[in-house]
Amino acid sequence: MKGALWSSCFILLLLAVPSCAFHSPHDRIASTSSRYNLHCQPFTKLHSSTSDATTDTVADAETEDSTANKEALGNLEMTLQKRLVRLSPNNWVENDLSEFVNLGILSLICLAVLAKVSLVNQDITRGWTAAEISVRVPLDNWNDYIKVLSESPIETKAVTSATVYTIGDIIAQQTEGTKIGELDRLRTLRSLLAGFIGHGPMSHIWYNFSENIFESYLHWTAWWSFFPKVVLDQAMWSPLWNNTYIILLGLMKRESVETMWDDVKRTTIPLIVSGLKLWPLAHCVTYGLIPVENRLLWVDVVEIFWVTILATQAAGATKGDGEPSSGH
């Protein structure tokens, strides 16, 4: 009866494997700085002489041009250092190990999901044609999901959001140019937990609360009632969840209250503006066509694509790690 929920929980356990074998690119750069100094002295001397020549030339220029050249020189130095670190043989071994473990975990998750989905009717599919199986398997998996959702709505929605936020974070990192062996596992785990303890349960409460206000108190049940629902969503729920997401990430990163408050002030308006590019239109479907119990699933599916779009703006969402927020 609860096979679908068990499967989702199994996926979460696999995703939550300790990330001691993984480090962020910033950690790798710091840990290999000594190897950079040992193996790359000729490059450093060449770059140092170039810096001296550039400084002598810029000395006669205007102050603004001098500042711009120094910033460009600093960026060039950082880029050169990162590339030289990647050329280290020890770093190759570390990247290969991380890539192997990452691919192994992702492969196990995909195989577990495919096995659970494809074997939903294993006891009754004998003798079925391929066309019958292709129709019945998705339908029966959907019926199993609806059954578990009706029995354990909060738990099911928590697992759903955790899974979607994990997928969204991996897609965002890949879109940002992170290789599979350099995925920040701690960042992905933080997104998973934010979806599990935050977005899923809070969305369940919000969608039921919103529906109850319009049906039981305002008695707005006509076809046009989705318009005020979308307005209320963007005015109340969107900033509430975005700020909650920023705070949850800050708590998991052990940031100070001042840092989290600065992030909230800095991101509230930009995230609302970014969200207006998509979510009002998407929520016309959410509140106009989707039943209340399935609204979170629809929003989570849309959010996978939205997180990918926001990947280019991720650095502005939180400092350092670049976890993108949903903006809805």
Secondary structure, DSSP 8 states (H G I E B T S, - for coil): --HHHHHHHHHHHHHTS--TT---HHHHHHHTHHHHHHH-HHHHHHHHHHHHHHHHHHTTS-HHHHHHHHHHHHHHHHHHHHHHHHT-HHHHHHHHHHHHHHHHHHHHHHHHHHHHHHTTTTTT-TT--HHHHHHHHHHHHHHHHHHHHHHSHHHHHHHHHHHHHHHHHHHHHHHTT--GGG--HHHHHHHHHHIIIIIHHHHHHHHHHHHHIIIIIS---SGGGHHHHHHHIIIIIHHHHHHHHHHHHHHHTT--HHHHHHHHHHHHHHHHHHHTTTHHHHHHHHHHTS-GGGHHHHHHHHHHHHHHHHGGGGGGTSTTT-------
